[in-house]
Amino acid sequence: MISMALLSLQLFDPYKIDVNRIPEAIFTELSQPCIAARIKPGMKVAITCGSQGISNIALITKNIVDFVKSKGAYLFIIPAMGSHGGATAEGQRALIEGYSVTEGFVGCPIVSSMETVVIGKSEEGHEVRIDRNAAEADAIIVSGRIKPHTDFRGTYESGLMKMMTIGLGKREGADICHEKGFGHMHHMVPLFARCILKNAPIALGLGIMENAYYETCKITALEPEEFEAQEPILLEEARSHLPIIQFDSTDVLVVDRIGKDISGDGMDPNITGASPCSPHITGGIKAQRTVILDLTTATHGAAFGIGATHTITRRLFNKIDYEATYINAITCTVLDFVRIPLILDTDREAIQLAVRTCNGIDKQQPRIVRVADRVHTHEIWISEGMKEEAEKNPHLEILSPPEACSFDKDGNLW
Protein backbone atom coordinates (compact mmCIF):
# COMPACT_ATOMS: atom_id res chain seq x y z
CA MET A 1 0.00 0.00 0.00
CA ILE A 2 1.35 3.44 -0.93
CA SER A 3 1.50 5.85 2.03
CA MET A 4 0.30 9.39 1.42
CA ALA A 5 0.56 12.76 3.19
CA LEU A 6 -1.92 15.60 2.88
CA LEU A 7 -0.38 18.92 1.84
CA SER A 8 -1.69 22.48 1.69
CA LEU A 9 -0.25 24.97 -0.75
CA GLN A 10 0.04 27.99 1.51
CA LEU A 11 1.52 30.74 -0.60
CA PHE A 12 -1.29 31.47 -3.04
CA ASP A 13 -2.46 35.06 -2.90
CA PRO A 14 -5.66 34.85 -0.81
CA TYR A 15 -7.16 38.18 -1.92
CA LYS A 16 -10.76 37.89 -3.13
CA ILE A 17 -13.88 39.99 -3.49
CA ASP A 18 -16.26 38.85 -0.78
CA VAL A 19 -19.37 37.35 -2.38
CA ASN A 20 -21.55 39.90 -0.59
CA ARG A 21 -19.56 42.70 -2.23
CA ILE A 22 -19.76 41.41 -5.80
CA PRO A 23 -22.98 43.36 -6.59
CA GLU A 24 -21.33 46.55 -5.34
CA ALA A 25 -18.17 45.86 -7.35
CA ILE A 26 -20.16 45.34 -10.55
CA PHE A 27 -22.30 48.44 -10.08
CA THR A 28 -19.20 50.51 -9.31
CA GLU A 29 -17.49 49.38 -12.50
CA LEU A 30 -20.54 49.73 -14.72
CA SER A 31 -21.47 53.12 -13.23
CA GLN A 32 -18.35 54.81 -14.54
CA PRO A 33 -19.71 57.64 -16.74
CA CYS A 34 -17.91 56.46 -19.89
CA ILE A 35 -19.31 52.94 -19.39
CA ALA A 36 -22.82 53.73 -18.18
CA ALA A 37 -23.42 56.14 -21.07
CA ARG A 38 -23.24 53.25 -23.51
CA ILE A 39 -26.50 51.72 -22.25
CA LYS A 40 -29.52 53.88 -23.05
CA PRO A 41 -33.25 53.54 -22.25
CA GLY A 42 -35.15 51.35 -24.67
CA MET A 43 -32.07 49.54 -25.97
CA LYS A 44 -32.17 45.79 -26.60
CA VAL A 45 -29.03 44.43 -24.90
CA ALA A 46 -27.42 40.98 -25.23
CA ILE A 47 -25.15 39.70 -22.43
CA THR A 48 -22.74 36.81 -23.01
CA CYS A 49 -22.44 33.86 -20.64
CA GLY A 50 -19.73 31.23 -21.17
CA SER A 51 -19.43 27.54 -20.39
CA GLN A 52 -16.35 27.00 -18.24
CA GLY A 53 -17.51 27.16 -14.64
CA ILE A 54 -16.68 30.75 -13.71
CA SER A 55 -16.98 31.20 -9.97
CA ASN A 56 -20.07 33.23 -8.96
CA ILE A 57 -21.15 33.43 -12.62
CA ALA A 58 -24.86 33.40 -11.79
CA LEU A 59 -24.49 36.25 -9.29
CA ILE A 60 -22.26 38.23 -11.66
CA THR A 61 -24.68 37.79 -14.55
CA LYS A 62 -27.69 38.71 -12.41
CA ASN A 63 -26.05 41.95 -11.33
CA ILE A 64 -25.17 42.89 -14.91
CA VAL A 65 -28.84 42.31 -15.69
CA ASP A 66 -29.92 44.43 -12.73
CA PHE A 67 -27.66 47.29 -13.85
CA VAL A 68 -28.95 47.19 -17.43
CA LYS A 69 -32.53 47.20 -16.14
CA SER A 70 -31.74 50.23 -14.00
CA LYS A 71 -30.80 52.06 -17.21
CA GLY A 72 -34.22 51.35 -18.73
CA ALA A 73 -32.98 48.87 -21.32
CA TYR A 74 -34.32 45.45 -22.30
CA LEU A 75 -31.99 42.50 -22.26
CA PHE A 76 -31.39 38.79 -22.78
CA ILE A 77 -28.62 36.28 -22.12
CA ILE A 78 -26.68 34.63 -24.97
CA PRO A 79 -24.87 31.34 -24.20
CA ALA A 80 -21.52 32.16 -25.83
CA MET A 81 -19.41 29.01 -26.02
CA GLY A 82 -18.48 27.99 -29.57
CA SER A 83 -19.27 24.29 -29.98
CA HIS A 84 -19.67 23.35 -26.32
CA GLY A 85 -22.89 21.76 -25.13
CA GLY A 86 -22.87 19.36 -28.04
CA ALA A 87 -23.09 22.37 -30.41
CA THR A 88 -26.87 22.53 -29.87
CA ALA A 89 -29.00 25.38 -28.60
CA GLU A 90 -30.54 23.10 -25.99
CA GLY A 91 -27.16 21.81 -24.83
CA GLN A 92 -25.71 25.30 -24.45
CA ARG A 93 -28.73 26.51 -22.52
CA ALA A 94 -28.47 23.46 -20.24
CA LEU A 95 -24.82 24.22 -19.54
CA ILE A 96 -25.43 27.72 -18.22
CA GLU A 97 -28.54 26.64 -16.37
CA GLY A 98 -26.31 24.08 -14.65
CA TYR A 99 -24.40 27.07 -13.24
CA SER A 100 -27.72 28.51 -11.93
CA VAL A 101 -27.87 31.05 -14.75
CA THR A 102 -31.61 30.53 -15.17
CA GLU A 103 -34.27 32.96 -16.30
CA GLY A 104 -35.84 32.84 -12.86
CA PHE A 105 -32.60 33.72 -11.06
CA VAL A 106 -31.11 36.36 -13.36
CA GLY A 107 -34.45 37.92 -14.21
CA CYS A 108 -34.37 37.99 -18.00
CA PRO A 109 -34.79 35.64 -20.99
CA ILE A 110 -32.09 33.24 -22.17
CA VAL A 111 -31.98 33.21 -25.98
CA SER A 112 -30.00 30.18 -27.10
CA SER A 113 -29.45 29.57 -30.81
CA MET A 114 -26.68 28.21 -33.01
CA GLU A 115 -27.65 30.48 -35.90
CA THR A 116 -24.99 32.99 -36.90
CA VAL A 117 -24.66 35.81 -39.41
CA VAL A 118 -21.64 37.24 -41.21
CA ILE A 119 -20.92 40.66 -39.75
CA GLY A 120 -17.82 41.41 -41.79
CA LYS A 121 -14.53 40.13 -43.12
CA SER A 122 -11.20 40.03 -41.35
CA GLU A 123 -8.23 41.99 -42.64
CA GLU A 124 -7.18 38.73 -44.33
CA GLY A 125 -10.55 38.06 -45.95
CA HIS A 126 -12.11 35.52 -43.56
CA GLU A 127 -15.87 35.61 -43.05
CA VAL A 128 -16.46 36.59 -39.43
CA ARG A 129 -19.66 35.33 -37.84
CA ILE A 130 -21.47 35.98 -34.58
CA ASP A 131 -24.73 34.83 -33.00
CA ARG A 132 -27.67 36.23 -34.99
CA ASN A 133 -29.58 37.42 -31.93
CA ALA A 134 -26.53 39.25 -30.61
CA ALA A 135 -25.90 40.85 -33.99
CA GLU A 136 -29.48 42.13 -34.10
CA ALA A 137 -29.32 43.66 -30.61
CA ASP A 138 -28.65 47.35 -30.05
CA ALA A 139 -25.76 46.57 -27.70
CA ILE A 140 -23.68 43.57 -26.62
CA ILE A 141 -22.05 43.27 -23.20
CA VAL A 142 -19.14 40.83 -23.39
CA SER A 143 -18.72 39.20 -19.99
CA GLY A 144 -15.97 36.63 -19.51
CA ARG A 145 -13.08 35.33 -17.43
CA ILE A 146 -9.56 36.41 -18.36
CA LYS A 147 -6.93 33.69 -17.86
CA PRO A 148 -4.14 31.79 -19.65
CA HIS A 149 -5.46 29.48 -22.35
CA THR A 150 -4.97 25.73 -22.17
CA ASP A 151 -3.82 25.23 -25.77
CA PHE A 152 -2.01 28.28 -27.08
CA ARG A 153 0.09 31.27 -26.05
CA GLY A 154 -0.47 34.77 -27.31
CA THR A 155 -1.11 38.39 -26.47
CA TYR A 156 -4.77 37.42 -26.08
CA GLU A 157 -5.72 34.03 -24.68
CA SER A 158 -8.95 33.29 -22.74
CA GLY A 159 -10.79 36.55 -22.28
CA LEU A 160 -13.01 39.11 -23.95
CA MET A 161 -11.35 38.93 -27.38
CA LYS A 162 -11.76 35.14 -27.48
CA MET A 163 -15.29 35.36 -26.06
CA MET A 164 -16.27 37.46 -29.08
CA THR A 165 -14.38 35.32 -31.60
CA ILE A 166 -15.22 31.80 -30.42
CA GLY A 167 -18.06 32.29 -27.93
CA LEU A 168 -20.26 34.56 -30.03
CA GLY A 169 -19.03 32.84 -33.19
CA LYS A 170 -20.80 29.64 -32.17
CA ARG A 171 -19.78 26.46 -33.97
CA GLU A 172 -19.57 28.07 -37.43
CA GLY A 173 -17.37 30.92 -36.23
CA ALA A 174 -15.22 28.58 -34.16
CA ASP A 175 -14.76 26.25 -37.15
CA ILE A 176 -13.40 29.08 -39.28
CA CYS A 177 -11.10 30.38 -36.55
CA HIS A 178 -9.76 26.91 -35.68
CA GLU A 179 -9.17 25.84 -39.28
CA LYS A 180 -5.38 26.31 -39.17
CA GLY A 181 -5.05 24.76 -35.70
CA PHE A 182 -4.00 26.01 -32.28
CA GLY A 183 -0.58 27.02 -33.58
CA HIS A 184 -2.30 29.95 -35.30
CA MET A 185 -4.85 30.90 -32.63
CA HIS A 186 -2.64 33.63 -31.17
CA HIS A 187 -3.06 35.36 -34.55
CA MET A 188 -6.64 34.39 -35.40
CA VAL A 189 -8.30 35.46 -32.15
CA PRO A 190 -7.32 39.16 -32.34
CA LEU A 191 -7.78 39.15 -36.13
CA PHE A 192 -11.41 38.07 -35.81
CA ALA A 193 -12.02 40.12 -32.66
CA ARG A 194 -10.96 43.36 -34.35
CA CYS A 195 -13.52 42.73 -37.07
CA ILE A 196 -16.23 42.10 -34.48
CA LEU A 197 -15.31 45.27 -32.57
CA LYS A 198 -15.57 47.22 -35.82
CA ASN A 199 -18.83 45.76 -37.13
CA ALA A 200 -20.88 44.44 -34.18
CA PRO A 201 -22.65 46.54 -31.54
CA ILE A 202 -20.17 45.80 -28.75
CA ALA A 203 -21.03 48.25 -25.97
CA LEU A 204 -18.67 47.22 -23.20
CA GLY A 205 -16.80 44.33 -21.63
CA LEU A 206 -16.67 42.97 -18.11
CA GLY A 207 -13.45 41.09 -17.42
CA ILE A 208 -13.53 38.62 -14.51
CA MET A 209 -10.43 37.33 -12.76
CA GLU A 210 -10.06 34.54 -10.20
CA ASN A 211 -7.41 33.79 -7.59
CA ALA A 212 -5.77 30.39 -7.14
CA TYR A 213 -8.63 29.29 -4.87
CA TYR A 214 -11.19 29.69 -7.67
CA GLU A 215 -12.62 32.83 -6.05
CA THR A 216 -13.50 36.10 -7.76
CA CYS A 217 -10.68 38.55 -7.14
CA LYS A 218 -11.14 41.27 -9.75
CA ILE A 219 -13.94 42.65 -11.93
CA THR A 220 -13.02 45.26 -14.55
CA ALA A 221 -15.32 47.08 -16.97
CA LEU A 222 -13.79 48.13 -20.28
CA GLU A 223 -14.94 50.22 -23.19
CA PRO A 224 -14.60 48.34 -26.49
CA GLU A 225 -11.83 50.72 -27.52
CA GLU A 226 -9.85 49.49 -24.51
CA PHE A 227 -10.07 45.75 -25.16
CA GLU A 228 -6.94 45.45 -27.28
CA ALA A 229 -4.68 47.47 -24.99
CA GLN A 230 -5.98 46.43 -21.57
CA GLU A 231 -6.68 42.70 -21.94
CA PRO A 232 -2.97 41.73 -22.30
CA ILE A 233 -2.22 43.55 -19.04
CA LEU A 234 -5.05 41.73 -17.27
CA LEU A 235 -3.90 38.40 -18.78
CA GLU A 236 -0.45 38.75 -17.24
CA GLU A 237 -2.04 39.53 -13.88
CA ALA A 238 -4.27 36.45 -14.22
CA ARG A 239 -1.23 34.31 -15.03
CA SER A 240 0.21 35.12 -11.61
CA HIS A 241 -2.92 33.60 -9.98
CA LEU A 242 -2.65 30.11 -11.51
CA PRO A 243 -3.14 27.39 -8.85
CA ILE A 244 0.11 25.66 -9.72
CA ILE A 245 1.30 22.36 -8.24
CA GLN A 246 4.45 23.17 -6.26
CA PHE A 247 6.64 20.41 -7.69
CA ASP A 248 8.64 20.40 -10.91
CA SER A 249 7.94 16.72 -11.59
CA THR A 250 6.33 13.53 -10.37
CA ASP A 251 6.18 9.92 -11.53
CA VAL A 252 2.38 9.73 -11.55
CA LEU A 253 -0.24 12.49 -11.44
CA VAL A 254 -3.72 11.40 -10.34
CA VAL A 255 -6.63 13.73 -11.17
CA ASP A 256 -9.92 12.91 -9.49
CA ARG A 257 -12.14 14.51 -12.15
CA ILE A 258 -12.07 16.53 -15.35
CA GLY A 259 -14.78 18.43 -17.21
CA LYS A 260 -15.55 21.24 -19.61
CA ASP A 261 -16.93 23.20 -16.66
CA ILE A 262 -13.44 23.15 -15.11
CA SER A 263 -11.28 23.78 -18.17
CA GLY A 264 -11.55 23.78 -21.93
CA ASP A 265 -9.23 20.78 -21.90
CA GLY A 266 -10.95 19.09 -18.97
CA MET A 267 -7.77 19.68 -16.97
CA ASP A 268 -5.46 22.64 -17.49
CA PRO A 269 -1.98 21.84 -18.87
CA ASN A 270 -0.78 25.13 -17.40
CA ILE A 271 -1.14 23.29 -14.07
CA THR A 272 -1.24 19.55 -14.76
CA GLY A 273 1.55 19.74 -17.33
CA ALA A 274 1.82 19.77 -21.10
CA SER A 275 1.10 16.65 -23.13
CA PRO A 276 1.43 15.67 -26.81
CA CYS A 277 -2.08 17.10 -27.14
CA SER A 278 -0.95 20.55 -25.97
CA PRO A 279 2.44 21.11 -27.63
CA HIS A 280 2.15 24.90 -27.53
CA ILE A 281 1.97 24.98 -23.71
CA THR A 282 4.95 25.05 -21.39
CA GLY A 283 4.79 24.91 -17.63
CA GLY A 284 2.86 22.79 -15.18
CA ILE A 285 4.12 19.71 -13.41
CA LYS A 286 5.94 17.08 -15.51
CA ALA A 287 4.58 13.56 -15.00
CA GLN A 288 5.55 10.27 -16.65
CA ARG A 289 2.00 8.99 -16.30
CA THR A 290 -1.32 10.72 -15.71
CA VAL A 291 -4.44 9.02 -14.34
CA ILE A 292 -7.98 10.43 -14.53
CA LEU A 293 -10.61 8.85 -12.30
CA ASP A 294 -13.93 10.50 -13.23
CA LEU A 295 -15.89 13.22 -15.06
CA THR A 296 -17.67 16.12 -13.38
CA THR A 297 -21.46 16.05 -13.39
CA ALA A 298 -21.60 19.49 -15.02
CA THR A 299 -19.61 18.38 -18.08
CA HIS A 300 -22.67 16.33 -19.18
CA GLY A 301 -20.53 13.50 -20.53
CA ALA A 302 -18.16 15.68 -22.56
CA ALA A 303 -14.81 14.00 -21.96
CA PHE A 304 -12.58 16.33 -23.98
CA GLY A 305 -9.10 15.97 -22.51
CA ILE A 306 -9.00 12.24 -21.83
CA GLY A 307 -6.52 11.81 -24.67
CA ALA A 308 -3.93 13.68 -22.60
CA THR A 309 -3.86 10.92 -19.99
CA HIS A 310 -2.62 7.33 -19.84
CA THR A 311 -5.18 5.43 -17.75
CA ILE A 312 -8.82 6.05 -16.86
CA THR A 313 -11.45 4.15 -14.89
CA ARG A 314 -14.39 2.25 -16.31
CA ARG A 315 -16.57 4.55 -14.19
CA LEU A 316 -15.39 7.50 -16.29
CA PHE A 317 -15.58 5.57 -19.56
CA ASN A 318 -19.21 4.64 -18.99
CA LYS A 319 -20.17 8.31 -18.58
CA ILE A 320 -18.78 9.53 -21.91
CA ASP A 321 -21.21 11.26 -24.29
CA TYR A 322 -19.38 10.65 -27.56
CA GLU A 323 -21.38 13.11 -29.64
CA ALA A 324 -20.68 16.01 -27.28
CA THR A 325 -17.04 14.93 -26.92
CA TYR A 326 -16.37 14.49 -30.62
CA ILE A 327 -18.09 17.71 -31.74
CA ASN A 328 -15.76 19.74 -29.55
CA ALA A 329 -12.71 17.89 -30.89
CA ILE A 330 -13.79 18.27 -34.52
CA THR A 331 -14.47 21.98 -34.10
CA CYS A 332 -11.04 22.73 -32.64
CA THR A 333 -9.39 20.16 -34.98
CA VAL A 334 -7.51 18.41 -32.13
CA LEU A 335 -8.62 14.78 -32.30
CA ASP A 336 -5.86 13.51 -29.99
CA PHE A 337 -7.67 15.04 -27.01
CA VAL A 338 -10.49 12.50 -27.29
CA ARG A 339 -8.48 9.31 -27.84
CA ILE A 340 -9.39 6.60 -25.33
CA PRO A 341 -6.57 5.69 -22.89
CA LEU A 342 -6.21 2.33 -21.11
CA ILE A 343 -9.41 1.55 -19.20
CA LEU A 344 -9.13 -0.06 -15.75
CA ASP A 345 -11.99 -1.27 -13.59
CA THR A 346 -10.99 0.55 -10.41
CA ASP A 347 -9.03 3.54 -9.14
CA ARG A 348 -6.52 1.21 -7.54
CA GLU A 349 -5.86 -0.63 -10.80
CA ALA A 350 -5.59 2.59 -12.84
CA ILE A 351 -2.96 3.97 -10.44
CA GLN A 352 -1.10 0.67 -10.12
CA LEU A 353 -0.79 0.30 -13.89
CA ALA A 354 0.46 3.88 -14.21
CA VAL A 355 3.18 3.18 -11.61
CA ARG A 356 4.08 -0.17 -13.18
CA THR A 357 4.69 1.37 -16.62
CA CYS A 358 6.86 4.29 -15.42
CA ASN A 359 10.50 3.98 -16.48
CA GLY A 360 13.55 4.39 -14.25
CA ILE A 361 11.70 5.10 -11.00
CA ASP A 362 11.80 3.58 -7.52
CA LYS A 363 8.77 1.27 -7.72
CA GLN A 364 8.88 0.73 -3.92
CA GLN A 365 8.65 4.49 -3.26
CA PRO A 366 6.98 6.00 -6.32
CA ARG A 367 6.47 9.77 -6.45
CA ILE A 368 2.73 10.37 -6.79
CA VAL A 369 0.67 13.55 -6.64
CA ARG A 370 -3.12 13.47 -6.42
CA VAL A 371 -5.30 16.55 -7.04
CA ALA A 372 -9.06 16.92 -7.05
CA ASP A 373 -9.15 18.88 -10.32
CA ARG A 374 -7.65 21.88 -12.04
CA VAL A 375 -9.15 24.45 -9.69
CA HIS A 376 -8.81 22.71 -6.32
CA THR A 377 -5.07 22.40 -5.78
CA HIS A 378 -4.71 24.17 -2.43
CA GLU A 379 -4.90 20.73 -0.80
CA ILE A 380 -3.19 17.81 -2.53
CA TRP A 381 -2.14 14.28 -1.64
CA ILE A 382 1.46 13.21 -2.20
CA SER A 383 3.08 9.82 -1.74
CA GLU A 384 5.60 9.18 0.99
CA GLY A 385 8.26 9.13 -1.71
CA MET A 386 7.84 12.91 -2.06
CA LYS A 387 7.76 13.74 1.65
CA GLU A 388 11.42 14.80 1.95
CA GLU A 389 11.15 17.01 -1.13
CA ALA A 390 7.98 18.63 0.24
CA GLU A 391 9.60 19.37 3.60
CA LYS A 392 12.27 21.43 1.85
CA ASN A 393 9.75 23.45 -0.16
CA PRO A 394 8.79 26.76 1.54
CA HIS A 395 5.57 26.85 -0.51
CA LEU A 396 4.23 23.65 1.05
CA GLU A 397 3.06 22.61 4.48
CA ILE A 398 2.53 18.95 5.40
CA LEU A 399 -0.71 18.64 7.32
CA SER A 400 -0.77 14.96 8.23
CA PRO A 401 1.58 12.05 8.82
CA PRO A 402 1.83 9.36 6.14
CA GLU A 403 -1.24 7.15 6.11
CA ALA A 404 -2.45 4.29 3.93
CA CYS A 405 -4.54 5.11 0.88
CA SER A 406 -8.22 4.66 1.63
CA PHE A 407 -9.84 2.44 -1.00
CA ASP A 408 -13.40 1.20 -0.61
CA LYS A 409 -14.49 -2.41 -1.14
CA ASP A 410 -14.69 -1.78 -4.89
CA GLY A 411 -11.10 -0.55 -5.10
CA ASN A 412 -11.96 3.14 -5.47
CA LEU A 413 -10.48 6.00 -3.50
CA TRP A 414 -12.59 7.65 -0.83
Secondary structure, 3 states (H helix, E strand, C coil): CCEEEEEEECCCCCCCCCHHHHHHHHHHHHCCHHHHCCCCCCCEEEEEECCCCCCCHHHHHHHHHHHHHHCCCEEEEEECCCCCHHHCHHHHHHHHHHCCCCHHHHCCCECCCCCEEEEEECCCCCEEEEEHHHHCCCEEEEEEECECCCCCCCCCCECHHHHHHHHCCHHHHHHHHHCCCHHHHHHHHHHHHHHHHHHCCEEEEEEEEECCCCCEEEEEEECHHHHHHHHHHHHHHHHCCCCCCCCCEEEEEEECCECCCCCCCCCCHHHHCCCCCCCCCCCCCEEEEEEECCECHHHCCCCCCHHHCCEEEHHHHCCCCHHHHHHHHHHHCCHHHHCCCEEECCHHHHHHHHHHCCCCCCCCCCCEEEECCCCCCCEEEEEHHHHHHHHCCCCEEECCCCEECCECCCCCEC
